[in-house]
């Protein structure tokens, strides 16, 4: 598989989520923030001569941006593989209320532990590797609206056992991350 360049936009900042484990909760987004991000994405694509096609997580905080792009004439593909990591029973809870022993267990087996009995990082990486494989074959857009966890997972696909420390560098809300991924990195992430 060839290497592909991905243009990944993290959804706008979420109001009222500070200090919470949001994960795959379908958190609402301010329409103005969604519209502003859609305009920034459209401007970026124009400036860099990129196709007006984008993939989006189905969660509301990303899909709202995608709807604005669709209204601007973009082709939009809602792709469930781009949704955030599911933290199971941790979702909606303040991080400070999650027992330190559970967080330590997750850090000790970062790739395979299912935080809050939700999804493992290995499962997230596998679904994202499948998305990248489709991008490489021209079957999925290389521009995407997604989440910090997905961006971190994609950035660490070339690492067989990413650590919690490597994961912590998080994309800011509304920001663009450009990554080159593919080849052996993607094959290694698929179980």
trRosetta pair geometry for C-beta under 8 A, 3 or more apart (Angstrom, degrees):
i j d omega theta_ij theta_ji phi_ij phi_ji
1 133 6.2 -76 -123 -122 150 76
1 136 5.0 37 -170 146 102 166
1 182 5.3 -135 122 -175 102 95
1 183 5.6 -159 77 -82 81 34
1 186 6.0 -51 78 58 150 135
1 187 7.1 166 20 -45 121 97
2 136 5.5 162 57 -155 78 108
2 182 5.8 -10 112 152 38 153
2 183 7.0 -8 -157 -61 14 83
3 136 8.0 -118 174 -110 2 111
3 180 5.3 25 170 176 118 99
3 181 6.8 173 -151 94 77 17
3 182 3.9 -180 -113 52 41 125
3 183 5.6 -22 -67 -18 78 107
4 132 6.4 178 48 -165 128 84
4 135 4.9 140 147 118 168 113
4 136 4.9 -127 -40 -83 127 73
4 142 6.1 -141 169 -117 114 115
4 180 7.2 175 85 -148 32 58
4 181 6.4 -24 60 67 79 67
4 182 5.0 113 8 -55 75 130
5 142 6.4 51 87 -180 63 137
5 178 6.4 -2 -174 -173 100 96
5 179 7.2 164 -152 86 53 41
5 180 5.3 -29 -95 -94 70 74
6 132 7.3 -68 -60 -111 131 92
6 135 6.8 5 -88 175 94 172
6 142 5.6 -139 -112 -172 51 78
6 143 7.8 152 -167 -91 61 27
6 144 6.7 -19 -170 16 106 112
6 154 6.6 -65 62 171 158 149
6 178 7.0 167 83 -152 54 48
6 179 4.8 -7 54 60 102 90
6 180 7.8 176 15 -86 75 25
6 181 6.4 -3 -3 22 119 107
7 44 7.5 169 -178 132 138 130
7 50 6.9 -25 6 -127 159 164
7 142 6.1 69 15 128 86 85
7 143 4.6 -21 72 -107 109 74
7 144 7.3 148 82 21 59 63
7 176 6.5 -22 -171 -160 82 108
7 178 5.7 -11 -104 -103 63 80
8 143 8.0 -180 -77 -156 33 45
8 144 5.3 -13 -114 67 69 96
8 146 5.8 -42 -159 36 102 115
8 150 7.5 -157 -158 109 136 103
8 151 5.2 158 128 -105 146 99
8 154 6.9 159 -57 57 158 155
8 171 7.4 -105 110 -89 110 170
8 176 7.0 135 75 -159 48 54
8 177 4.7 -24 68 64 103 92
8 178 7.5 174 21 -85 77 29
8 179 6.6 12 1 8 121 108
9 37 6.7 135 168 179 135 114
9 41 5.8 -52 -55 -91 161 115
9 65 7.4 -137 110 141 133 160
9 143 7.5 22 -6 -176 104 86
9 144 7.0 -168 29 95 73 47
9 145 5.0 -29 74 -106 104 66
9 146 7.3 124 70 24 52 64
9 174 7.4 -17 -174 -161 94 33
9 175 7.3 -176 -145 94 59 31
9 176 5.6 -28 -94 -97 73 67
9 177 7.9 175 -81 20 26 70
10 145 7.9 106 -139 -160 8 61
10 146 6.8 -51 -104 80 52 60
10 147 6.5 65 -138 -140 84 22
10 148 5.7 39 -128 -66 134 67
10 151 6.2 -55 -72 -25 102 144
10 171 4.5 165 -36 112 139 120
10 172 6.9 168 58 89 141 35
10 173 5.8 -115 115 -126 115 33
10 174 6.4 -45 81 -1 84 17
10 175 5.5 17 32 50 109 72
10 177 7.3 56 -29 -5 97 108
11 14 7.6 39 112 -54 116 90
11 29 6.7 -108 175 -97 117 144
11 37 7.5 78 -154 145 41 177
11 57 7.6 -67 -50 44 121 127
11 59 7.8 -73 -56 92 157 109
11 61 4.1 70 172 139 156 100
11 62 4.8 -95 -79 -75 116 69
11 65 6.6 -156 -125 -12 74 134
11 145 6.3 79 -77 174 72 97
11 146 7.5 -115 -29 100 86 15
11 147 6.5 -8 6 -91 108 63
11 173 6.7 -40 93 -148 58 82
11 174 7.4 -33 129 -67 26 52
12 29 5.9 109 61 -159 110 120
12 30 6.9 -92 111 51 143 90
12 33 3.7 138 172 151 164 118
12 34 6.1 -115 5 -71 135 51
12 36 7.4 88 -94 64 134 101
12 37 5.2 -135 -58 -35 101 137
12 61 6.9 -138 51 -170 72 92
12 65 7.2 153 -14 -67 98 118
12 173 5.7 52 -176 167 30 106
12 174 4.9 38 -108 -71 59 98
13 33 6.8 -110 46 -152 73 153
13 173 3.8 108 -70 115 67 163
13 174 6.6 -41 -23 -18 76 108
14 17 4.0 27 102 5 121 137
14 22 6.6 98 54 -100 167 161
14 27 5.1 10 -140 134 137 143
14 29 6.8 -78 -107 -100 72 75
14 61 6.2 -44 -84 -111 103 141
14 173 7.4 -147 -6 -116 64 141
15 30 6.2 77 -16 -39 125 110
17 20 5.1 -102 -166 48 63 116
17 22 5.1 5 -157 -69 129 128
17 27 6.1 13 -77 -144 132 156
19 94 5.2 -5 141 -141 101 91
19 95 6.0 -125 -175 21 60 95
19 96 6.7 -16 -173 -7 110 104
20 92 6.4 -21 -172 -152 121 25
20 93 6.9 151 -150 83 77 24
20 94 5.8 -62 -97 -95 60 48
20 95 7.1 175 -136 -24 12 77
21 87 5.3 -106 159 105 120 165
21 90 4.5 -47 111 145 159 98
21 91 5.8 -113 113 -105 95 34
21 92 7.1 -36 74 21 77 24
21 93 5.5 2 35 62 110 75
21 94 7.6 106 -2 -180 81 7
21 95 5.6 119 -49 -77 90 73
21 98 6.7 57 -27 -42 142 137
21 116 7.6 157 130 -43 151 146
22 25 5.3 -107 -173 41 66 111
22 27 5.6 -28 -157 -36 123 140
22 84 7.4 10 107 109 92 166
22 91 6.8 23 173 -147 19 82
22 92 7.5 67 -117 -70 41 44
23 84 5.6 174 -176 119 42 120
23 85 5.9 -81 -141 91 87 70
23 86 5.8 85 167 -139 121 29
23 87 3.6 -131 -79 10 149 104
23 88 8.0 -86 161 12 171 36
23 90 6.8 106 -30 87 141 95
23 91 4.3 -90 47 -98 127 102
23 116 7.9 -92 -54 44 163 148
23 118 6.9 -77 -164 -143 152 172
23 149 7.8 29 -126 -20 57 154
24 59 6.8 -141 -157 -81 61 132
24 83 5.7 51 -127 155 104 113
24 84 4.9 -168 -81 75 63 89
24 85 6.8 -127 -42 97 97 28
24 86 4.2 -25 5 -96 140 71
24 87 7.1 173 10 12 83 69
24 91 6.6 -61 48 -102 67 146
24 118 7.6 165 16 -160 120 136
24 119 7.9 71 -23 7 138 128
25 91 5.0 157 -45 178 103 120
25 92 5.8 113 -76 -60 149 88
26 59 5.4 -155 -115 -146 68 80
26 60 5.0 83 -178 -2 88 106
26 61 8.0 -175 -163 -10 50 84
27 59 7.4 27 32 171 70 115
27 60 6.7 -148 76 63 39 109
27 61 5.5 15 76 -46 90 122
28 60 5.7 -40 -108 119 44 147
28 61 7.5 123 162 -71 11 78
29 33 6.2 -114 172 74 97 115
29 34 5.3 98 120 -57 126 111
29 60 6.0 -175 1 129 96 90
29 61 4.4 127 -56 -119 123 64
29 64 4.9 -154 64 35 126 151
29 65 7.8 -43 113 -36 162 83
30 33 4.3 75 76 8 102 109
30 34 6.9 -176 90 -10 52 85
31 34 5.5 -56 -148 38 35 113
31 35 6.2 35 155 -20 69 106
31 64 6.8 -124 -111 -176 58 129
32 35 5.7 -54 -147 37 32 111
32 36 6.3 33 154 -20 66 105
33 36 5.7 -52 -145 36 31 111
33 37 6.4 29 157 -16 64 105
33 174 7.4 -102 -175 -81 100 123
34 37 6.0 -57 -150 38 28 107
34 38 6.4 31 152 -21 63 107
34 64 3.9 -71 -124 125 155 109
34 65 4.7 -136 -157 -73 82 61
34 67 7.6 19 155 52 134 97
34 68 5.8 158 136 -17 92 134
35 38 5.6 -53 -149 34 32 114
35 39 6.6 32 154 -18 64 103
35 68 5.0 179 -109 -120 58 150
36 39 5.8 -55 -152 35 32 110
36 40 6.5 31 151 -19 65 104
36 174 7.9 -9 102 -136 105 131
37 40 5.5 -52 -148 36 37 112
37 41 6.3 38 153 -20 67 103
37 65 5.0 -47 91 -121 119 123
37 68 7.9 116 71 60 75 144
37 145 7.8 98 137 -123 129 122
37 174 5.3 -128 -98 -131 113 90
38 41 5.7 -53 -149 36 31 112
38 42 6.4 32 153 -19 65 106
38 65 5.1 178 -65 -164 87 71
38 66 7.9 -169 -101 -63 110 13
38 68 3.4 -135 -26 100 170 123
38 69 4.8 -147 -148 -55 106 74
38 72 6.7 166 156 -8 115 134
39 42 5.6 -53 -146 37 32 112
39 43 6.3 34 154 -19 66 106
39 68 7.7 -64 -36 145 67 131
40 43 5.7 -54 -146 37 31 111
40 44 6.2 34 154 -21 65 107
40 174 7.5 64 49 -178 156 98
41 44 5.7 -55 -148 36 30 113
41 45 6.3 30 155 -19 65 106
41 54 7.0 24 164 -85 141 154
41 65 7.3 91 -4 170 144 117
41 69 6.4 -42 86 -89 132 123
41 143 7.2 117 -168 178 112 132
41 145 7.5 -47 -86 -74 156 105
42 45 5.8 -54 -147 36 30 111
42 46 6.5 32 153 -19 63 105
42 52 7.6 28 -128 -125 80 99
42 69 6.6 178 -63 -121 100 85
42 72 5.6 -67 -94 140 146 162
42 74 7.4 -122 -96 -55 97 125
43 46 5.7 -55 -151 35 31 113
43 47 6.3 28 154 -17 66 109
44 47 5.8 -58 -146 39 29 110
44 48 6.2 -2 164 7 65 115
44 50 7.5 -2 122 27 77 132
44 176 6.7 161 -130 -80 164 154
45 48 6.4 -73 -140 53 24 91
45 49 8.0 -112 167 66 55 2
45 50 4.2 -97 -145 66 76 104
45 51 7.3 -70 -164 76 120 26
45 52 6.1 114 139 -92 150 62
45 143 6.8 -17 -90 -82 114 161
46 49 7.7 20 -177 -72 27 39
50 142 7.7 -117 -155 74 117 107
50 143 6.3 100 152 -50 140 128
51 141 7.0 -134 86 -131 118 97
51 143 7.6 -156 71 3 79 119
52 69 7.9 -177 -174 179 86 103
52 72 7.8 -128 -162 111 125 99
52 73 6.5 5 148 107 150 87
52 74 4.6 -127 165 -113 91 75
52 75 6.6 108 110 13 75 77
53 74 6.5 167 -90 -173 30 86
53 75 4.2 -12 -111 66 86 107
53 76 7.8 -168 -153 -72 55 29
53 77 7.3 30 -180 -7 93 104
53 141 4.2 -156 124 -99 94 123
53 143 6.9 139 91 42 56 109
54 66 6.5 -152 98 -118 117 89
54 69 5.9 -6 34 128 138 164
54 74 6.0 5 13 166 103 136
54 75 7.5 153 23 84 57 61
54 76 5.9 -15 68 -114 85 67
54 77 7.3 -165 99 30 40 76
54 141 5.2 -146 -113 120 17 159
54 143 4.4 -61 -108 101 82 106
54 144 6.4 157 -170 -95 80 30
54 145 6.4 48 161 -14 125 93
55 76 7.9 129 -108 -166 25 55
55 77 4.7 -34 -107 76 72 100
55 78 7.7 132 -163 -112 64 11
55 79 4.5 -1 -171 2 114 131
55 82 6.0 152 133 -34 107 150
55 131 7.3 165 128 -158 166 119
55 140 5.7 13 -61 -179 141 99
55 141 4.7 -180 -25 54 85 102
55 143 7.1 155 21 88 70 54
55 144 4.5 -21 69 -108 93 90
55 145 7.5 -160 97 26 50 65
56 62 4.8 170 -172 144 95 106
56 63 5.7 130 134 -92 132 52
56 65 7.0 -178 -124 74 133 93
56 66 3.8 -75 -32 -63 165 139
56 76 6.2 -9 4 -167 121 101
56 77 7.2 156 19 80 71 49
56 78 5.5 -39 72 -109 91 58
56 79 6.8 135 59 23 35 79
56 82 6.5 -153 158 84 20 148
56 144 6.8 170 -81 -160 38 66
56 145 4.4 3 -117 54 87 105
56 146 7.6 -166 -146 -65 44 60
57 61 7.8 -1 81 71 124 78
57 62 3.9 83 54 48 96 157
57 63 7.0 -98 91 -44 63 77
57 78 7.8 -5 127 -156 15 73
57 79 7.2 -53 -90 71 33 70
57 80 7.7 63 -149 -129 58 29
57 82 4.1 -124 -75 109 72 95
57 83 4.6 123 -154 -88 104 51
57 84 6.9 38 -146 -25 155 68
57 144 8.0 79 -30 174 73 100
57 145 6.5 -106 16 103 82 76
57 146 5.2 112 -35 -120 112 59
57 147 6.2 44 -46 -24 162 97
57 150 7.4 -160 -71 -18 124 157
58 62 7.5 36 37 71 10 113
58 63 5.9 23 -162 -62 35 125
58 78 5.0 71 -90 180 80 113
58 79 7.6 -150 -38 65 84 26
58 80 5.5 -7 -7 -93 125 68
58 82 7.9 131 -7 66 63 89
58 83 5.9 -30 39 -73 84 112
59 62 5.5 70 68 21 80 100
59 63 6.5 -174 83 -9 30 100
59 83 5.5 116 -27 -131 105 91
59 84 6.5 -3 -14 5 157 98
59 147 7.5 35 43 -57 143 122
60 63 5.6 -60 -122 46 29 107
60 64 5.9 38 173 -31 67 103
61 64 6.6 -36 -139 20 18 111
61 65 7.9 17 151 -11 46 103
61 147 8.0 76 85 -90 123 94
62 65 5.9 -57 -165 33 41 109
62 66 6.5 38 144 -18 71 108
62 82 7.2 -149 143 121 169 117
62 145 4.3 155 -159 124 97 106
62 146 6.3 28 -111 -93 147 24
62 147 7.2 -85 -53 -52 128 79
63 66 5.2 -53 -147 38 40 117
63 67 6.4 48 152 -27 68 97
63 78 6.4 22 -110 -114 104 114
64 67 5.7 -45 -151 27 33 114
64 68 7.1 33 151 -16 60 100
65 68 5.9 -56 -159 34 36 111
65 69 6.6 33 146 -17 67 105
65 145 5.1 -179 80 -137 132 160
66 69 5.5 -54 -149 37 37 112
66 70 6.3 42 150 -24 68 101
66 76 4.6 114 -179 -149 104 134
66 78 6.9 131 122 -82 167 80
66 145 5.9 -145 -56 35 92 142
67 70 5.5 -48 -148 32 34 115
67 71 6.6 37 151 -20 63 102
67 76 7.6 9 -77 -73 32 177
68 71 5.6 -51 -152 34 35 114
68 72 6.7 30 148 -15 63 105
69 72 5.5 -58 -152 39 38 110
69 74 4.0 -29 156 38 94 146
69 76 6.0 128 88 -77 109 114
70 73 7.8 122 -178 -12 31 6
70 74 5.7 -86 -84 65 35 84
70 75 8.0 45 -111 -130 75 13
70 76 4.6 -60 -71 -6 101 133
75 141 7.5 170 93 -66 100 131
77 140 6.7 -135 88 -142 156 76
77 141 6.1 165 27 3 120 110
79 82 4.8 72 87 -1 99 109
79 131 6.4 96 156 -116 143 118
79 140 6.9 55 -90 -144 151 124
79 144 7.6 -59 45 -130 131 114
80 83 5.7 -21 -166 -11 57 116
80 127 8.0 -74 112 -175 77 138
81 127 4.2 -163 -141 161 91 102
81 128 6.2 158 161 -81 104 43
81 130 6.1 -129 -124 75 153 105
81 131 4.5 -179 108 -55 141 114
82 128 7.7 91 -96 -104 52 82
82 131 6.6 100 -62 -104 82 161
82 144 5.7 -151 -122 -174 144 127
82 145 7.5 87 149 80 144 50
82 146 4.4 -110 -176 -103 103 106
82 147 7.6 142 160 7 72 86
82 150 5.9 49 -159 -138 60 165
83 86 7.8 29 121 -53 114 88
83 147 7.2 31 -180 -3 33 131
83 150 7.7 149 87 -60 18 130
84 146 7.8 145 -69 177 67 76
84 147 3.8 -29 -84 68 94 175
84 148 7.7 27 -120 45 110 66
84 149 5.1 92 -153 40 80 125
84 150 6.5 -104 -103 -28 50 98
85 115 7.7 48 145 46 123 122
85 118 7.2 97 156 121 79 131
85 119 5.6 -148 -163 75 71 115
85 121 7.0 -17 -117 -95 137 61
85 124 5.0 -35 -95 -80 91 144
85 147 7.8 -142 5 100 69 138
85 149 4.3 -108 -2 159 107 157
85 150 7.7 -175 -32 -55 77 65
85 153 7.7 142 -59 -46 111 133
86 91 7.4 -46 -165 -50 60 134
86 118 4.1 -157 118 -174 79 116
86 119 4.1 87 50 -5 92 112
87 90 4.0 -73 151 66 114 110
87 91 4.8 142 70 -56 98 81
87 115 5.0 -40 -139 106 79 110
87 116 4.5 64 159 30 70 138
87 118 4.7 -179 -176 8 8 158
87 119 7.7 -61 -61 34 30 79
88 91 6.7 171 77 -5 19 100
88 114 6.8 60 -18 154 141 94
88 115 6.7 176 30 103 103 57
88 116 3.4 179 72 116 94 92
88 117 4.2 -176 174 73 164 64
88 118 2.9 -147 -26 -53 86 79
88 119 7.4 166 -38 -5 91 56
89 93 7.7 26 146 -15 63 134
89 116 4.1 -161 52 -169 66 94
89 117 5.8 43 1 36 107 101
89 118 7.3 -153 11 -43 56 91
90 93 5.6 -100 -168 41 48 118
90 98 5.6 22 -131 -102 103 132
90 102 7.9 180 -83 133 116 140
90 115 5.7 -32 1 148 146 97
90 116 3.3 -121 -9 -63 89 137
90 118 7.0 -82 27 -12 98 127
91 116 6.6 151 -13 129 71 167
91 118 7.3 96 -28 -75 108 143
93 97 5.2 -114 174 75 104 118
93 98 6.0 113 111 -61 129 88
94 97 4.5 87 67 1 91 104
94 98 7.7 -151 96 -16 53 79
95 98 5.8 -47 -158 17 42 113
98 102 5.7 -101 168 72 93 126
98 103 5.9 99 116 -50 114 103
98 116 7.8 -71 -127 -72 124 100
99 102 4.7 92 71 1 90 102
99 103 7.3 -165 97 -2 49 84
100 103 5.6 -55 -150 40 39 110
100 104 6.1 42 151 -23 69 106
101 104 5.6 -52 -145 37 31 114
101 105 6.5 36 153 -23 63 102
102 105 5.6 -49 -149 32 33 113
102 106 6.6 34 150 -18 63 103
102 115 7.5 99 158 -144 102 72
102 116 7.7 67 170 -67 137 57
103 106 5.6 -52 -152 35 35 114
103 107 6.4 34 151 -17 67 106
104 107 5.6 -53 -145 39 33 111
104 108 6.2 36 154 -24 65 107
105 108 5.7 -53 -146 33 30 114
105 109 6.9 -20 168 26 64 99
105 113 6.0 155 133 -137 82 145
106 109 7.2 -86 -148 61 24 69
106 110 6.5 60 156 -106 64 56
106 113 4.6 -164 -120 103 54 145
106 115 4.9 34 -107 -88 136 97
106 164 7.5 93 118 -85 88 127
107 110 5.9 5 -146 -73 31 95
107 163 8.0 35 -164 -172 78 76
107 164 4.4 -40 -126 -24 88 149
108 113 7.4 88 66 -48 72 142
109 112 5.1 -56 161 59 107 90
109 113 4.2 119 86 -43 97 101
110 113 6.6 -33 -102 24 15 109
110 121 6.1 2 150 15 71 151
110 161 7.5 110 62 -179 105 77
110 162 6.4 -107 114 93 132 72
110 163 6.1 136 11 -141 162 34
110 164 5.2 -152 -102 -51 134 78
110 167 7.2 -163 -172 -19 136 141
111 120 7.0 40 146 169 45 109
111 121 5.2 -99 -137 74 39 114
111 122 5.1 65 166 -56 84 94
111 125 7.9 -29 -148 5 89 141
111 161 5.7 -87 -33 -134 138 69
111 162 6.7 123 -78 44 93 75
112 120 5.2 -11 -154 -153 33 142
112 121 7.5 -69 -45 45 23 85
112 122 5.5 15 -92 -10 61 130
113 120 6.4 143 70 -121 27 92
113 121 7.8 29 52 4 68 97
114 117 5.6 37 119 -139 114 26
114 118 5.7 -174 177 63 86 43
114 119 6.4 -138 -138 132 88 2
114 120 5.0 -63 -80 -62 71 78
115 118 5.7 -21 77 41 68 105
115 119 8.0 -18 43 60 81 50
119 123 4.9 -114 -172 75 95 133
119 124 6.0 103 133 -51 123 89
120 123 4.8 103 58 2 79 98
120 124 7.2 -140 101 -1 47 85
121 124 5.4 -51 -149 37 40 114
121 125 6.1 40 153 -19 69 105
121 153 6.7 -169 -162 -108 87 107
121 162 7.2 -117 151 61 148 116
122 125 5.8 -55 -146 39 29 111
122 126 6.4 34 153 -24 63 105
122 189 8.0 -177 -150 -167 60 70
122 191 6.3 64 165 -63 113 117
123 126 5.6 -51 -148 32 32 114
123 127 6.7 25 157 -13 64 102
124 127 6.3 -60 -153 37 30 103
124 128 6.3 22 154 -12 66 112
124 149 6.7 -74 -162 146 156 110
124 150 7.1 -135 -179 -99 112 63
124 153 5.1 -114 125 -107 114 160
125 128 5.7 -60 -143 43 31 109
125 129 6.1 39 155 -26 67 105
125 153 5.1 -148 -84 -173 73 111
125 156 7.8 -76 -103 88 122 91
125 157 6.3 155 -154 -107 105 77
125 189 4.2 -121 154 -166 110 114
126 129 5.7 -50 -145 32 29 114
126 130 6.8 32 153 -20 61 102
126 189 6.2 -167 -81 141 46 84
126 190 5.4 95 -132 -123 80 52
126 191 5.5 -34 -91 0 134 91
127 130 5.6 -49 -154 31 36 114
127 131 6.8 40 146 -19 64 100
128 131 5.3 -47 -152 33 40 115
128 132 6.4 41 150 -19 68 102
128 150 6.1 162 -94 -153 130 85
128 153 5.4 137 12 113 160 122
128 154 5.5 -125 167 -75 140 84
128 157 7.2 -130 105 -81 117 120
128 189 7.3 -50 74 139 91 149
129 132 5.6 -51 -147 36 35 112
129 133 6.4 41 151 -23 64 103
129 157 6.5 142 -86 -137 92 126
129 186 4.5 143 -150 -160 94 78
129 187 7.8 159 -169 -58 133 17
129 189 4.2 177 -63 87 136 117
129 190 4.9 -139 106 -60 149 85
130 133 5.6 -48 -148 32 32 115
130 134 6.8 32 152 -17 62 102
130 190 7.2 104 -57 -102 76 111
131 134 5.9 -58 -157 35 33 109
131 135 6.6 35 147 -21 67 103
131 140 6.0 -115 -165 111 70 169
131 144 7.9 48 165 -89 138 154
132 135 5.4 -49 -149 33 37 115
132 136 6.4 41 151 -22 66 103
132 154 7.2 147 -64 -131 125 103
132 157 7.4 12 -9 -102 164 171
132 181 5.4 -69 -138 105 145 120
132 182 6.2 -158 161 -87 118 68
132 186 5.1 -140 92 -107 131 130
133 136 5.6 -51 -150 33 32 115
133 137 6.7 20 153 -8 63 107
133 186 6.0 153 -62 163 85 144
134 137 5.8 -61 -147 44 35 104
134 139 4.2 -86 -168 76 88 106
134 140 3.9 65 115 -7 113 117
135 138 7.7 42 -179 -72 31 20
135 139 7.5 -95 -66 55 21 65
135 140 4.8 -64 -70 73 63 98
135 141 7.3 -29 -112 96 93 21
135 142 5.2 104 -158 -90 119 72
136 182 5.6 122 -87 -124 130 123
136 186 7.8 -120 -22 5 143 169
141 144 6.7 151 96 -67 98 72
146 150 4.2 -83 159 75 130 145
146 151 6.3 153 92 -48 115 82
147 150 4.8 94 57 8 78 103
147 151 7.0 -145 96 -5 40 88
148 151 5.7 -57 -147 37 32 111
148 152 6.2 30 156 -17 67 107
148 170 4.6 14 -164 -160 130 99
148 171 5.2 -163 -116 47 76 84
149 152 5.8 -55 -146 39 30 109
149 153 6.2 32 154 -21 65 107
150 153 5.6 -53 -145 36 31 113
150 154 6.3 30 156 -17 65 105
151 154 5.9 -54 -148 38 30 109
151 155 6.3 30 153 -20 64 109
151 170 7.9 99 76 -156 118 54
151 171 4.6 -2 92 -8 162 136
151 177 5.1 94 -156 44 127 154
151 179 7.8 171 -157 -29 75 136
152 155 5.6 -56 -146 37 31 113
152 156 6.4 9 160 -3 65 113
152 167 5.1 70 169 -154 137 71
152 169 7.2 151 -113 73 102 67
152 170 6.6 -38 -61 -106 122 61
152 171 7.6 -145 -48 -8 77 91
153 156 6.2 -73 -147 47 27 97
153 157 7.1 58 151 -62 62 80
154 157 5.8 -15 -155 -27 38 113
154 179 5.6 135 131 77 113 168
154 181 5.9 -98 -177 -45 89 158
155 169 7.9 -90 106 82 159 110
155 177 7.3 -65 -66 166 117 140
155 179 5.9 -125 -91 -108 69 136
156 159 4.7 -50 -172 36 83 118
156 162 4.0 36 171 -90 145 141
156 166 5.9 108 -104 130 129 123
156 167 6.8 -42 -29 -87 154 72
157 181 5.4 62 48 -147 141 125
157 185 4.3 82 116 160 98 105
157 186 6.0 7 166 -81 138 51
157 188 7.3 133 166 68 73 98
157 189 4.8 -54 -148 -46 87 141
158 181 7.4 -143 -41 -129 95 82
158 184 7.4 65 -128 93 81 88
158 185 3.7 -50 -83 -110 71 116
158 188 7.4 80 -135 49 34 138
159 162 4.6 94 97 -74 129 78
159 166 6.7 -50 76 136 176 165
160 188 5.9 -89 -94 172 80 130
162 166 5.0 -121 -163 77 88 130
162 167 5.9 97 147 -58 121 93
163 166 4.8 99 54 5 78 98
163 167 6.9 -138 99 -7 44 91
164 167 5.4 -59 -150 36 34 118
164 168 6.6 49 153 -44 66 98
165 168 6.0 -42 -154 6 32 117
166 169 7.5 -47 179 12 40 101
171 175 5.2 -152 178 72 90 116
171 177 5.0 -83 -103 -41 132 128
172 175 4.2 80 65 -21 85 133
181 185 5.6 -109 -159 91 80 139
181 186 6.4 102 153 -58 98 97
182 185 6.5 63 64 50 18 104
182 186 5.5 -17 -139 -13 34 124
183 186 6.6 121 57 20 29 94
183 187 7.3 -60 144 1 39 104
184 187 5.5 -59 -145 42 37 111
184 188 6.0 39 158 -25 71 107
185 188 6.0 -58 -150 33 26 111
185 189 6.8 20 155 -19 61 108
186 189 5.9 -58 -151 32 34 109
186 190 6.9 32 155 -22 66 103
187 190 6.2 -58 -154 28 34 109
